[in-house]
């Protein structure tokens, strides 16, 4: 991971490292992007993107706090807890230091800006 972006949640700014592949390149073309992310399962926030992105879904086995993944071809997900999974996602990247991520995202829906 060498590509960097900022993920802004309220007053907090998190650095994120992105994987170098077609999904990430297509995602970067959408930036800057502000989305309303919806709470799901008390471990993730998701938002539908305005366009479909190329995918290369695999099962990561373990989701890590800070992972930024794609579900399907247009659902962006930020995970704020670490847990095992049987689902497949396309990796976009990860928050570099996710220690305060859960607190920043809060318990409900939240507006997140990627730039």
C-alpha atoms as one frame of an Amber mdcrd trajectory, in Angstrom:
protein
   0.000   0.000   0.000   1.523   3.278  -1.067  -1.391   5.505  -2.018  -2.672
   7.778   0.768  -5.948   9.569   1.416  -7.580  11.318   4.360 -10.801  10.050
   5.915 -12.589  12.831   7.820 -15.227  11.992  10.415 -16.566  15.052  12.221
 -13.539  16.938  13.518 -11.215  13.931  13.240  -8.917  13.237  10.316  -7.547
   9.729   9.774  -4.801   8.848   7.293  -5.548   5.791   5.172  -3.314   3.696
   2.938  -4.845   2.319  -0.251  -4.013  -0.808  -2.216  -2.697  -0.233  -5.736
  -5.274  -1.908  -7.990  -8.156  -1.029 -10.369 -10.836  -0.752  -7.646  -8.777
   1.769  -5.729  -7.959   3.763  -8.857 -11.662   3.967  -9.727 -12.462   4.967
  -6.122  -9.835   7.732  -6.213 -11.532   9.246  -9.286 -14.603   9.865  -7.077
 -12.587  11.936  -4.564 -13.259  14.189  -2.833 -16.350  12.270  -1.765 -18.741
  12.877   1.124 -21.149  10.071   2.040 -23.677   9.344   4.749 -22.559   6.013
   6.177 -25.190   3.772   7.746 -24.577   1.712  10.883 -24.712  -2.076  10.443
 -24.092  -4.942  12.888 -22.349  -2.732  15.480 -19.053  -3.266  13.648 -19.276
  -1.375  10.362 -20.586   1.655   8.487 -21.564   1.456   4.826 -22.598   3.753
   1.987 -23.765   3.188  -1.558 -21.465   4.827  -4.099 -22.907   6.752  -7.063
 -21.272   4.346  -9.563 -20.184   0.722  -9.731 -16.469   0.030  -9.347 -14.423
  -2.894 -10.693 -14.237  -5.740  -8.192 -11.875  -8.530  -7.203 -13.667  -9.966
  -4.171 -11.999 -12.471  -1.891 -12.663 -13.670   1.632 -10.271 -11.866   3.992
 -11.019 -14.474   6.737 -10.555 -11.768   9.384 -11.901  -8.228   9.112  -9.639
  -5.782  10.937 -10.649  -2.540  12.573  -9.906   0.201  10.040 -10.422  -1.926
   6.918 -11.967  -0.040   3.988 -13.592  -2.606   1.708 -16.159  -2.899  -1.088
 -19.191  -5.161  -0.762 -20.443  -5.943  -4.249 -19.543  -3.299  -6.815 -20.871
  -0.122  -5.195 -21.090  -0.468  -1.404 -18.220   1.140   0.490 -17.655  -0.238
   4.005 -15.496   0.954   6.907 -15.079  -1.598   9.676 -14.426  -0.430  13.229
 -14.099  -3.811  14.946 -11.969  -6.890  14.263 -13.829 -10.170  13.723 -13.849
 -13.320  11.540 -15.947 -13.345   8.364 -17.179 -15.762   5.721 -18.122 -12.946
   3.302 -16.058 -11.764   0.337 -15.004  -8.156  -0.238 -12.757  -6.178  -2.550
  -9.994  -4.484  -0.579  -9.577  -0.742  -0.997  -7.270  -0.014   1.927  -7.187
   0.638   5.653  -7.085   3.417   8.227  -3.441   3.619   9.325  -4.145   4.120
  13.043  -7.701   2.970  13.835  -7.472   3.219  17.659  -9.983   6.119  17.850
 -12.055   5.038  14.838 -14.911   3.413  16.765 -15.317   6.495  18.938 -15.231
   8.838  15.921 -17.825   6.834  13.982 -20.199   6.699  16.947 -23.269   4.504
  17.344 -25.525   5.734  14.537 -25.225   6.940  10.976 -22.393   9.361  10.260
 -21.120  11.638   7.505 -17.656  10.704   6.254 -15.481  12.595   3.776 -12.764
  10.916   1.735 -10.136  13.183   0.161
